[in-house]
């Protein structure tokens, strides 16, 4: 055999059994390398054999040696045999070595290294064999399971074939019944679809041809005009929506149910679902328009879109209905249409300029109770009323003011403000014509008396004309207490004209800010004389008795010998209803007897400027108060003939006037030359009335009164006899502001001017100038209304104090009761005044601007001056 490297046999044999030199150094990295040496060493050794070796003999010997060594390794022979084999093998491969002794040693070393490598390869082969065995088992198991599945499928197919052969006759019957059911179901669905379309089309067709139907039904020979069917139907719908409160929600509910039913029938006709499922699906389309996106097919999509569109319309109508209901409720609350759930409250009906002062007085009166509730109902918007009340600059002191919009002439509106549970009802007179205002007040009283539940409280009605008082009391009966504004103001003006400074006294007594009238029963005072009762209250001044035996009649300034009986009540002037109580009788020095001479009345000269509707009543009162021979000058724009006619129509008989003489002058009170024609410096008192022509506007009336006042004072100042001397004392000329005021004040000392003021804002102007003893009419009337509203018995007291006969409020000089610089206590002065049957309720010192009503420390002694004045309640002179 040739050893040429190019021959294929040689190449294959050399690749299987390579030859490698074993004398190379071994490293740990090559310890676990392959057991087969590189072919490069073998090729090198074979390519360059030694010159003395025979090439054919080497391969044969090598094969025998290797085979023999393999058998030795497998049988695990002894070490010597292995060594010999290795030596022989090494000798065969070491043909290059020249010495035979070294050949045996080299062969043994190579065989030892080969044996170690073969041992490592054996372990690796075992591991690989185990892995291959496991993988083979898994593959075999997989093929086995696959074959079992195929067998089961074949068996299942055979069973299905046998089952079909057994049930072929039953299947034919089932198919026939299913086809019949499908035919009947299809006809039912078509019927449902047609029915839904007809139900949707019939109303539209009826509405479109309604007019034609009306024309056909009309008789041809009829001459009378008949309403068309569409108008009648619209009228019926309008009546239904207006008459029934829940008509709109009910209509919306019916429309929703009808849409759900029509949509369900249509869906039942175009789908395979049951009628119940179709109705539910229709409801989902109505409730949520986005659900129709899941529909499949042309028919279901058309129906679902139509139902969804109808659902959007229904939702829009429902949203509008809910929005309207909420807006209507809020508008009702905003406009004051809700019901007031209160009791024991004060109800005020109407709106006027007196409302602010009335609310202020009621708030002060309720302060001791921790506040109360006042309900105001007028024919105004609630927001406007609340805004106007908020602009009033006073503290409500815990009192709640509730405004409601409504008419006092409507019983439903009266029930809305809990009129039957109110403890007091105040009916305000409207601004404007007095007759119209009183007529409305009369109708209001009629409405109040018609309340079925009855009235718990009393009525306080403000009137403009005294002549209408009888009608109101006739209608209201015992429930009504009247306050005639013009009459009260007129009587106050007359009293203040006779006694300057009395207006401030009336403000203190009528209002709740200082002292006012209270009536209460005190059992511990029963059996005591009125003289002892006078000094029994350290913090109040008794001034009258409510006699139980006389039906509750109030007697002002009774005799000292009157003994209080069981059931009698005491009328006092105190700061509050809980601020006074009787105490033990104090030790008061017995008053010395004085010869007190009542001053005789002197004739007076009084000027009345302006004209008012009740001027005839004022003339009657003046005739009762003034002394014989007094003159009453009347200066206004009414002609003398018309003036006499109006006075006669008012019930005044001029010929029966006993004490006064009427002097008529015609002119305008705001024109200076007209006023200069009058002897203004000679009048004792001048009364400036709010003229009837401008009484509708309080600001215009006050402006006219103020202009008249300033003109009269200026004319009086220029006519003073000592004006020249006063002007000469002024440094820098006669046009200074201080000289003007001094002249005005000097003129006011000579005569008293009483101005009827309607607007409270004009009060500050007159107070700063100090040129008039003013009367704030609206505020005084509001005070009287508030006092009567709190206690209706006070109205009897005020009527007597304002009347022509009986007791009245007066201002007396201190010289009538004491000597100059005499030291007395207030109780001693009070007892000394009882000699004239007068009750001293207060005093004003000579250097003070304001009087003190119900003074404290009544037992303390002090020195008095004859220039001091006392405020008393006494019989009219």
C-alpha positions in Angstrom: 0.0 0.0 0.0 1.3 3.4 -0.9 1.8 6.0 1.8 1.2 8.9 -0.6 -0.8 11.6 1.1 -2.8 12.3 -2.0 -4.3 8.8 -2.1 -7.8 8.6 -0.5 -7.2 5.4 1.4 -4.2 6.8 3.1 -6.0 10.0 4.0 -8.9 8.2 5.6 -6.8 5.9 7.5 -4.6 8.7 8.8 -7.7 10.6 9.9 -9.0 7.6 11.9 -5.8 6.5 13.4 -3.5 9.6 13.6 0.0 9.6 14.9 1.2 12.2 17.3 4.2 12.8 19.3 3.7 12.1 23.0 6.8 13.9 24.2 5.1 17.4 24.0 4.5 19.1 27.4 1.0 18.8 28.8 -0.9 21.7 30.2 -4.0 21.7 32.4 -6.0 23.3 29.6 -5.4 20.3 27.3 -6.2 17.7 30.0 -9.9 17.5 29.0 -9.3 18.0 25.3 -10.1 15.5 22.7 -8.4 12.1 22.9 -7.5 12.2 19.2 -4.2 13.9 18.3 -3.9 16.4 15.5 -3.5 15.0 12.0 -0.8 17.5 11.3 1.8 15.5 13.4 0.8 12.3 11.7 1.1 13.8 8.3 4.5 15.3 9.2 5.7 12.0 10.6 4.5 10.1 7.5 5.6 12.6 5.1 9.2 12.5 6.3 10.0 8.9 7.3 13.5 7.9 8.2 15.7 6.6 5.4 16.3 3.3 7.0 12.7 2.3 7.6 10.5 0.3 5.3 7.2 2.2 4.6 4.8 -0.8 4.0 5.6 -2.4 7.3 4.7 0.6 9.5 1.0 0.8 9.0 0.3 -2.9 9.4 2.2 -3.2 12.6 0.6 0.0 13.9 -2.9 -1.4 13.4 -2.1 -4.6 15.1 -0.6 -2.8 18.1 -3.5 -0.4 18.5 -6.1 -3.2 18.3 -4.2 -5.2 20.8 -4.0 -2.2 23.1 -7.7 -1.6 22.9 -8.5 -5.1 23.9 -6.1 -4.8 26.8 -7.8 -1.6 28.0 -11.3 -3.1 27.7 -10.4 -6.2 29.6 -8.4 -4.2 32.3 -5.2 -6.2 32.0 -2.3 -5.8 34.2 0.0 -2.9 34.2 2.9 -4.9 32.8 1.1 -6.0 29.8 -0.1 -2.5 29.2 3.4 -1.3 29.6 4.8 -3.8 27.1 2.1 -2.9 24.6 2.8 0.7 25.0 6.6 0.1 24.6 6.0 -1.9 21.4 3.6 0.7 20.1 6.0 3.5 20.8 8.9 1.5 19.2 6.9 1.1 16.1 6.0 4.8 15.9 9.5 6.0 16.8 11.3 5.1 13.6 13.2 8.3 13.8 15.2 7.3 17.0 18.5 5.8 16.2 18.8 3.8 19.4 16.6 0.9 20.3 17.1 1.3 24.1 15.3 4.6 24.2 12.4 3.3 22.0 10.9 1.2 24.8 10.9 3.9 27.4 9.2 6.5 25.1 6.5 4.1 24.1 5.5 3.4 27.7 5.2 7.1 28.5 2.9 7.7 25.5 0.6 4.8 26.3 0.2 6.0 29.9 -0.9 9.5 28.6 -3.3 7.9 26.1 -4.8 5.7 28.8 -5.6 8.7 31.0 -7.2 10.5 28.1 -9.3 7.5 27.2 -10.6 7.3 30.8 -11.9 10.9 30.6 -13.5 10.3 27.2 -15.2 7.2 28.6 -17.0 9.3 31.3 -18.1 11.9 28.8 -19.5 9.1 26.5 -21.5 7.7 29.4 -23.2 11.0 30.1 -23.9 11.5 26.4 -25.4 8.0 26.2 -27.7 8.6 29.1 -29.0 11.9 27.5 -29.5 10.2 24.2 -31.4 7.4 25.8 -33.7 9.8 27.6 -34.4 11.8 24.5 -35.1 8.6 22.6 -37.6 7.5 25.2 -39.4 10.9 25.1 -39.6 10.7 21.3 -40.9 7.2 21.4 -43.6 8.2 24.0 -44.7 11.1 21.9 -45.1 8.9 18.8 -47.0 6.4 20.9 -49.5 9.0 22.2 -50.0 10.4 18.7 -50.9 6.9 17.5 -53.4 6.5 20.3 -55.0 9.8 19.5 -55.4 8.8 15.9 -57.0 5.5 16.9 -59.5 7.3 19.1 -60.4 9.7 16.4 -61.0 6.8 14.0 -63.2 5.1 16.6 -65.2 8.4 17.2 -65.8 8.8 13.5 -67.1 5.2 13.2 -69.5 5.9 16.2 -70.8 9.1 14.6 -71.5 7.3 11.4 -73.4 4.7 13.2 -75.3 7.4 15.1 -76.3 9.2 12.0 -77.6 6.0 10.5 -79.8 5.3 13.5 -81.3 8.9 13.8 -81.8 9.8 10.1 -85.6 9.4 10.3 -85.9 11.6 13.4 -83.7 14.3 11.8 -86.0 14.6 8.9 -89.0 15.3 11.2 -87.0 17.9 13.2 -86.0 19.7 10.0 -89.6 19.8 8.9 -90.8 21.3 12.3 -87.9 23.8 12.3 -88.8 25.0 8.8 -92.5 25.4 9.8 -91.4 27.4 12.9 -89.2 29.6 10.8 -92.0 30.3 8.4 -94.4 31.3 11.2 -91.6 33.3 13.0 -90.9 35.2 9.8 -94.5 36.1 9.3 -94.8 37.3 12.9 -91.7 39.4 12.5 -93.0 41.0 9.3 -96.3 41.7 11.1 -94.4 43.4 14.0 -92.4 45.5 11.6 -95.5 46.6 9.6 -97.4 47.4 12.8 -94.6 49.6 14.2 -94.4 51.5 10.9 -98.2 52.0 10.9 -98.2 53.2 14.5 -95.5 55.7 13.7 -97.2 56.9 10.4 -100.8 57.3 11.6 -100.3 60.3 13.9 -98.3 62.1 11.3 -100.9 61.5 8.7 -103.7 62.6 11.1 -101.9 65.8 11.9 -101.3 66.6 8.3 -104.9 66.0 7.1 -106.6 67.2 10.2 -107.9 70.3 8.5 -109.3 68.3 5.6 -111.2 66.0 8.0 -112.7 69.1 9.7 -113.8 70.4 6.3 -115.5 67.1 5.4 -117.3 66.9 8.8 -118.7 70.4 8.4 -122.3 70.4 7.0 -122.7 72.1 3.7 -125.8 74.1 4.6 -124.4 75.3 7.9 -124.0 79.1 8.2 -122.5 79.1 11.7 -118.7 79.2 12.0 -117.2 76.1 13.7 -113.8 75.7 15.0 -111.5 73.4 13.2 -110.5 70.0 14.6 -106.8 71.1 15.0 -107.8 74.1 17.0 -110.1 72.0 19.2 -107.3 69.5 19.7 -104.8 72.2 20.5 -107.2 73.7 23.0 -107.7 70.4 24.7 -104.0 69.8 25.0 -103.5 73.3 26.3 -106.2 72.8 29.0 -104.7 69.4 29.9 -101.2 70.9 30.3 -102.5 73.9 32.3 -104.9 72.1 34.5 -102.9 69.1 35.6 -99.7 69.9 37.5 -98.0 66.7 36.4 -99.1 66.9 32.8 -95.6 67.5 31.4 -93.9 64.7 33.2 -96.8 62.4 32.3 -96.6 63.3 28.7 -92.9 62.7 28.6 -93.3 59.3 30.3 -96.0 58.2 27.7 -93.7 59.3 24.8 -90.8 57.3 26.3 -92.9 54.2 26.6 -94.3 54.6 23.1 -90.9 54.9 21.7 -89.6 51.9 23.5 -92.6 49.8 22.3 -92.3 50.9 18.7 -88.5 50.4 18.7 -88.9 46.9 20.3 -91.5 45.9 17.6 -89.2 47.2 14.8 -86.2 45.4 16.2 -88.2 42.2 16.6 -89.0 42.4 12.9 -85.4 42.8 11.7 -83.6 40.6 14.2 -83.8 37.0 15.4 -84.1 38.0 19.1 -87.2 37.5 21.2 -89.7 40.3 21.8 -88.5 40.7 25.4 -84.9 41.1 24.3 -85.9 43.5 21.6 -87.8 45.7 24.1 -84.8 45.7 26.5 -82.5 46.5 23.6 -84.8 49.4 22.5 -84.7 50.8 26.1 -80.9 50.7 26.0 -81.0 52.7 22.7 -83.3 55.3 24.3 -81.2 55.5 27.5 -77.8 55.6 25.7 -77.6 56.6 22.1 -74.1 55.1 21.8 -75.4 51.5 22.1 -76.5 51.4 18.5 -72.9 51.2 17.3 -72.9 47.4 18.0 -75.7 46.7 15.6 -75.0 44.6 12.5 -76.9 44.6 9.3 -78.8 47.3 7.4 -82.2 46.7 9.1 -81.0 46.6 12.7 -78.8 49.6 12.1 -81.7 51.7 10.6 -84.0 50.8 13.5 -81.3 51.4 16.2 -80.4 54.8 14.7 -84.0 55.8 14.6 -84.7 54.7 18.2 -81.4 56.4 19.3 -82.5 59.7 17.6 -85.9 59.5 19.4 -84.1 58.8 22.6 -81.9 61.9 22.2 -85.1 64.0 21.6 -86.7 62.5 24.8 -83.6 63.2 26.8 -83.5 66.8 25.5 -87.2 67.2 26.5 -86.6 65.7 29.9 -83.5 67.9 30.4 -85.5 71.0 29.5 -88.4 69.9 31.8 -86.0 69.3 34.8 -84.2 72.6 34.1 -87.5 74.5 34.0 -88.7 72.9 37.2 -85.4 73.8 39.0 -85.5 77.3 37.6 -89.1 77.8 38.6 -88.3 76.6 42.1 -85.3 79.0 42.4 -87.4 81.8 40.9 -90.1 81.0 43.5 -87.6 81.2 46.3 -86.0 84.3 44.8 -89.3 86.1 44.3 -90.6 85.2 47.8 -93.3 82.8 46.9 -92.4 80.1 49.4 -94.4 79.7 52.6 -93.3 81.2 55.9 -93.2 78.7 58.7 -93.3 81.0 61.7 -95.5 81.8 64.7 -95.7 84.7 67.2 -94.1 86.9 64.6 -95.0 90.5 63.5 -96.5 90.7 60.1 -96.2 94.0 58.1 -98.5 94.3 55.0 -97.6 97.0 52.5 -94.6 99.2 51.8 -94.0 102.9 52.5 -91.4 105.3 53.7 -92.3 104.5 57.3 -91.1 100.9 57.0 -87.5 101.7 57.9 -88.4 103.4 61.2 -91.0 100.8 62.0 -88.5 97.9 61.6 -85.9 99.8 63.7 -88.4 100.3 66.5 -89.5 96.6 66.4 -85.9 95.5 66.5 -85.2 97.6 69.6 -88.4 96.3 71.2 -87.4 92.6 70.6 -83.8 93.1 71.8 -84.6 92.1 75.4 -86.1 88.9 74.1 -82.9 88.0 72.1 -84.5 89.1 68.8 -87.7 88.3 67.0 -89.1 87.7 63.5 -90.7 90.3 61.3 -92.3 89.3 58.0 -92.9 91.9 55.3 -95.2 91.2 52.4 -95.8 93.8 49.7 -96.5 93.8 46.0 -92.8 94.3 45.1 -90.0 92.0 44.1 -88.4 90.2 47.0 -84.9 91.1 45.9 -85.8 94.8 45.7 -87.3 94.8 49.2 -84.2 93.0 50.6 -81.9 95.4 48.9 -83.8 98.4 50.2 -83.9 97.0 53.7 -80.1 96.3 53.6 -79.5 100.0 52.7 -81.2 101.1 56.0 -78.4 102.1 58.4 -79.4 100.5 61.7 -78.7 97.4 63.6 -81.5 94.8 63.7 -80.3 93.5 67.1 -80.9 89.9 66.4 -84.3 90.4 64.7 -84.8 88.5 61.5 -86.6 90.3 58.6 -88.2 88.0 56.1 -89.6 89.4 52.8 -92.3 87.9 50.7 -93.9 89.1 47.5 -97.6 89.0 47.4 -100.9 90.9 47.7 -102.7 91.3 51.1 -106.0 91.1 49.2 -105.4 87.5 48.2 -106.1 84.9 50.9 -103.5 82.5 49.4 -100.8 85.1 49.8 -101.9 85.8 53.4 -101.8 82.1 54.3 -98.3 82.0 52.7 -97.0 84.4 55.5 -98.8 82.5 58.3 -101.2 85.3 59.0 -103.2 83.2 61.4 -100.2 82.6 63.7 -98.9 86.2 63.8 -99.1 88.0 67.1 -99.6 91.4 65.5 -100.4 92.5 61.9 -99.5 96.0 60.8 -101.2 97.4 57.7 -99.2 100.3 56.3 -100.8 103.1 54.3 -99.5 103.5 50.8 -97.8 106.7 49.7 -100.0 108.9 47.7 -103.7 109.7 47.8 -105.2 109.2 51.2 -108.6 108.1 50.0 -107.1 105.4 47.7 -104.8 104.3 50.5 -107.6 104.0 53.0 -109.8 102.1 50.5 -107.1 99.6 50.0 -106.6 99.3 53.8 -110.3 98.6 54.1 -110.1 95.8 51.6 -107.1 94.4 53.4 -109.0 94.3 56.6 -111.9 92.5 54.9 -109.4 89.9 53.5 -107.9 89.4 57.0 -111.3 88.9 58.6 -112.0 86.2 56.0 -109.2 83.9 57.1 -110.8 80.6 58.0 -108.2 79.7 60.7 -108.9 83.0 62.5 -106.4 85.5 63.7 -104.3 85.1 66.9 -103.1 88.7 67.0 -104.6 92.1 66.6 -104.6 94.4 63.6 -102.9 97.8 63.6 -104.1 99.8 60.6 -102.6 103.1 59.5 -105.1 105.5 57.9 -104.7 108.8 56.1 -108.0 110.3 56.8 -109.8 110.5 60.1 -113.2 110.1 58.4 -112.4 106.6 57.2 -111.6 105.3 60.7 -115.3 104.5 61.4 -115.5 102.2 58.4 -112.3 100.3 59.2 -113.4 99.7 62.8 -116.9 98.7 61.6 -115.3 96.0 59.4 -112.6 94.8 61.7 -114.4 95.0 65.0 -112.5 94.5 68.2 -109.5 93.2 66.4 -108.6 96.5 64.8 -106.5 99.4 66.3 -106.3 102.4 64.0 -103.5 105.1 63.8 -104.5 108.1 61.7 -101.2 109.5 60.6 -102.4 113.0 59.6 -104.5 113.3 62.7 -101.6 112.3 65.0 -99.2 114.7 63.3 -101.6 117.5 63.3 -102.3 117.2 67.0 -98.6 116.9 67.8 -97.9 120.0 65.7 -100.6 121.9 67.7 -99.2 120.7 71.0 -95.6 121.5 70.0 -96.7 125.0 68.8 -98.2 125.8 72.2 -95.2 124.3 74.1 -91.8 124.5 72.4 -89.6 121.4 73.0 -92.4 119.0 73.3 -91.5 117.2 70.0 -88.3 115.8 71.6 -90.3 114.6 74.6 -92.6 112.7 72.3 -89.7 111.1 70.4 -88.3 109.8 73.7 -91.6 108.4 74.9 -93.0 107.0 71.6 -89.7 105.3 70.6 -88.3 102.1 72.2 -84.8 103.6 72.5 -85.4 105.4 75.8 -88.5 105.1 78.0 -92.0 104.1 76.9 -95.3 103.0 78.3 -95.8 99.5 79.8 -98.8 98.0 81.5 -98.4 95.1 83.9 -100.2 93.5 86.9 -98.6 93.6 90.3 -100.5 91.6 93.0 -98.3 92.9 95.8 -99.6 96.4 95.2 -103.3 95.4 95.7 -104.8 97.5 98.5 -102.4 100.4 98.1 -103.4 103.9 97.3 -102.2 105.5 94.0 -100.2 108.1 96.0 -98.1 105.2 97.5 -97.9 103.5 94.2 -96.2 106.6 92.7 -93.1 106.1 94.8 -93.1 102.3 94.8 -91.1 101.9 91.6 -87.4 103.1 91.8 -86.9 102.5 88.0 -90.3 103.6 86.7 -92.9 106.3 87.1 -96.6 105.2 87.4 -99.0 107.4 85.5 -102.2 105.5 85.2 -104.3 102.5 86.2 -106.1 99.9 84.1 -109.3 99.3 86.0 -110.5 95.7 85.8 -113.9 96.5 87.2 -114.5 99.0 84.3 -113.8 96.5 81.6 -110.1 97.3 81.3 -110.5 101.1 80.9 -107.3 103.0 81.4 -107.4 106.0 83.6 -104.5 108.5 83.3 -103.5 110.5 86.3 -106.1 109.1 88.8 -106.8 110.5 92.2 -104.3 109.9 95.0 -107.0 108.2 97.0 -107.7 105.5 94.4 -107.0 102.0 95.9 -105.8 99.3 93.6 -108.2 96.3 93.4 -107.6 92.7 92.4 -107.1 92.5 88.7 -106.0 96.1 88.3 -102.9 96.8 86.2 -100.4 99.7 86.6 -99.4 101.9 83.6 -95.8 103.1 84.0 -93.1 104.8 82.0 -90.0 102.7 82.1 -86.9 101.8 80.0 -88.0 98.2 79.3 -90.7 95.8 80.4 -88.2 93.8 82.5 -86.3 96.7 83.9 -88.6 97.7 86.8 -90.4 96.1 89.7 -92.0 97.5 92.9 -89.9 97.9 96.0 -90.4 99.0 99.6 -91.7 102.5 100.1 -88.8 104.9 100.4 -88.6 107.5 103.1 -89.7 110.7 101.4 -90.0 114.0 103.2 -93.6 115.2 103.2 -94.0 117.9 100.7 -94.7 121.4 102.0 -97.9 123.0 101.0 -97.5 125.7 98.3 -100.0 128.0 96.9 -99.7 127.0 93.2 -101.6 129.3 90.9 -102.5 127.8 87.5 -101.5 130.3 84.9 -104.3 131.7 82.8 -104.3 131.2 79.1 -103.6 134.2 76.9 -104.8 134.8 73.3 -102.3 133.7 70.7 -101.6 134.5 67.1 -100.8 131.4 65.0 -100.0 131.2 61.3 -100.8 128.1 59.2 -98.9 127.9 55.8 -99.9 125.3 53.3 -103.1 123.2 52.9 -103.8 119.6 53.9 -106.8 117.5 53.7 -107.5 117.4 57.4 -107.0 121.0 58.1 -110.6 121.3 59.3 -109.8 118.8 62.2 -106.7 120.9 63.1 -108.8 124.0 63.3 -111.2 122.3 65.7 -108.4 121.1 67.9 -106.8 124.6 67.9 -110.2 126.1 68.9 -110.2 123.8 71.9 -106.7 124.5 73.0 -106.3 128.2 72.4 -107.7 131.0 74.6 -110.6 133.1 73.6 -109.7 135.9 71.2 -106.9 134.0 69.5 -106.2 134.5 65.7 -105.5 131.8 63.2 -104.0 133.1 60.0 -104.3 130.7 57.0 -101.8 131.3 54.2 -101.9 129.0 51.1 -102.6 129.0 47.3 -106.3 128.0 47.7 -108.7 130.8 47.0 -110.9 132.1 49.8 -114.2 130.9 48.2 -112.8 127.4 47.5 -111.2 127.3 50.9 -114.6 127.9 52.7 -116.2 125.3 50.5 -113.6 122.7 51.4 -113.8 123.4 55.1 -117.6 123.2 54.9 -117.4 119.9 53.0 -115.0 118.6 55.7 -117.7 119.2 58.4 -116.4 122.5 59.9 -118.9 125.1 60.8 -116.9 128.3 61.0 -119.7 130.1 62.9 -119.4 127.6 65.8 -115.7 128.4 66.5 -115.7 129.8 70.0 -112.0 130.8 70.7 -110.3 131.6 67.4 -110.9 134.0 64.5 -109.9 132.8 61.0 -107.9 135.2 58.9 -107.4 134.1 55.2 -104.5 135.1 53.1 -103.7 133.8 49.6 -100.2 133.3 48.3 -97.3 131.0 47.7 -95.2 130.1 50.8 -92.0 129.8 48.8 -92.2 133.3 47.2 -90.5 135.9 49.4 -92.7 138.9 48.3 -95.8 136.9 49.2 -94.4 136.1 52.7 -93.3 139.7 53.2 -96.9 140.8 53.0 -97.5 139.0 56.3 -96.7 140.3 59.8 -94.3 137.4 60.5 -92.7 139.0 63.5 -96.0 139.2 65.3 -96.9 135.5 65.3 -96.5 133.4 68.5 -96.3 130.2 66.5 -96.0 129.3 62.9 -97.0 125.9 61.5 -95.5 124.9 58.1 -97.6 122.1 56.7 -96.7 119.7 53.9 -98.9 121.0 51.2 -101.5 118.7 49.7 -100.3 119.3 46.2 -96.9 117.7 46.9 -97.7 115.2 49.6 -97.1 112.3 47.2 -93.4 113.2 47.1 -91.7 113.4 50.5 -88.6 115.0 49.2 -90.4 117.7 47.3 -92.7 118.4 50.3 -89.7 118.7 52.6 -87.9 120.9 50.2 -90.9 123.2 50.0 -91.2 123.3 53.8 -87.5 123.9 54.3 -87.5 126.8 51.9 -90.5 128.3 53.6 -88.8 128.0 57.0 -85.6 129.7 55.8 -87.6 132.6 54.2 -89.7 133.2 57.3 -86.7 133.2 59.6 -84.8 135.6 57.4 -87.7 138.0 57.2 -88.2 137.8 60.9 -84.5 138.4 61.6 -84.4 141.5 59.3 -87.5 142.9 61.1 -86.0 142.6 64.6 -85.7 146.0 66.3 -82.2 145.3 67.6 -80.8 144.0 64.3 -78.7 147.1 63.7 -76.9 146.8 67.0 -76.1 143.1 66.4 -74.7 143.9 63.0 -72.4 146.6 64.4 -70.9 144.1 66.8 -69.8 141.7 64.0 -66.2 142.2 62.9 -65.5 142.2 59.2 -69.0 142.9 57.8 -72.5 141.6 58.1 -72.4 138.7 55.7 -70.7 136.2 57.9 -72.2 132.8 58.5 -72.1 133.2 62.3 -74.2 136.5 62.2 -76.8 134.7 60.0 -77.2 131.9 62.5 -77.3 134.2 65.5 -80.1 136.2 63.8 -82.0 133.1 63.0 -81.7 131.9 66.6 -82.8 135.2 68.0 -85.8 135.1 65.7 -86.6 131.6 66.9 -86.6 132.8 70.5 -89.4 135.3 69.6 -91.6 132.8 67.8 -92.0 129.0 67.5 -91.9 127.4 64.0 -93.1 123.8 63.7 -92.2 122.2 60.4 -93.9 119.0 59.2 -91.0 116.9 57.9 -91.7 113.7 56.0 -88.2 112.5 55.1 -85.9 111.6 58.0 -82.9 112.8 56.0 -84.1 116.4 56.4 -83.9 116.0 60.2 -80.1 116.6 60.3 -80.4 119.9 58.4 -82.9 121.3 60.9 -81.0 119.9 63.9 -77.7 121.5 62.9 -79.3 124.9 62.2 -81.4 124.9 65.4 -83.8 127.3 63.8 -86.9 125.2 64.1 -88.7 122.9 66.6 -89.3 120.3 64.0 -91.8 117.3 63.9 -90.5 114.3 62.1 -93.9 113.0 61.1 -93.0 109.6 59.4 -90.7 108.6 62.3 -93.3 109.6 65.0 -96.1 107.7 63.2 -93.8 104.6 62.9 -93.0 104.8 66.6 -96.7 104.9 67.4 -97.4 102.0 65.1 -94.6 99.9 66.7 -95.8 100.7 70.2 -99.4 99.7 69.4 -98.2 96.6 67.6 -96.3 95.5 70.7 -99.2 96.3 73.0 -102.6 97.3 71.7 -103.6 98.9 75.0 -101.1 101.7 74.5 -103.4 103.0 71.7 -106.0 104.1 74.3 -103.3 106.0 76.1 -102.1 107.8 73.0 -105.6 108.7 71.9 -106.3 110.4 75.3 -103.0 112.3 75.2 -103.8 113.5 71.7 -107.4 114.3 72.3 -109.0 117.7 72.9 -110.1 116.7 76.4 -108.5 114.7 79.2 -104.8 114.6 80.0 -101.9 115.7 77.9 -98.2 116.1 78.0 -97.1 119.5 79.2 -93.9 121.4 80.0 -94.0 123.4 83.2 -91.6 125.9 84.7 -89.9 124.9 87.9 -91.1 128.1 89.6 -94.6 126.5 89.9 -93.2 123.8 92.3 -90.2 125.1 94.1 -88.2 128.2 95.0 -84.9 129.1 93.4 -82.0 127.0 94.6 -84.3 124.9 96.7 -82.8 121.4 97.5 -85.4 118.6 96.8 -85.4 115.1 95.6 -87.3 114.1 92.6 -89.9 112.2 94.7 -90.4 115.4 96.7 -91.0 117.3 93.5 -93.4 114.6 92.4 -95.4 114.7 95.6 -95.5 118.5 95.5 -96.8 118.4 91.9 -99.6 116.1 93.1 -101.2 119.1 94.8 -102.2 120.2 91.3 -103.0 116.6 90.3 -100.0 116.4 87.9 -97.5 113.6 87.5 -93.9 114.7 86.9 -92.3 112.2 84.5 -89.0 114.1 83.8 -87.2 117.4 83.7 -84.8 119.5 81.6 -82.2 121.6 83.3 -81.6 125.2 82.2 -78.2 124.5 80.7 -79.2 121.1 79.0 -80.4 120.6 75.5 -82.3 117.4 76.2 -84.9 116.4 78.8 -84.5 113.4 81.1 -87.5 111.1 81.3 -87.8 108.7 84.2 -84.6 109.9 86.0 -82.6 107.6 88.1 -81.8 108.1 91.8 -85.2 109.6 92.5 -84.5 109.8 96.3 -81.3 111.9 96.0 -81.7 115.6 96.8 -80.3 118.3 94.5 -80.6 122.0 94.0 -83.1 123.2 91.4 -83.2 126.5 89.4 -86.4 128.4 88.5 -85.1 128.2 84.9 -85.4 124.5 84.9 -88.6 122.9 83.4 -90.5 119.8 84.3 -92.4 117.4 82.0 -95.8 116.5 83.4 -99.0 114.7 82.6 -101.9 116.9 83.5 -105.4 117.8 82.6 -105.8 120.1 79.6 -106.2 123.7 80.7 
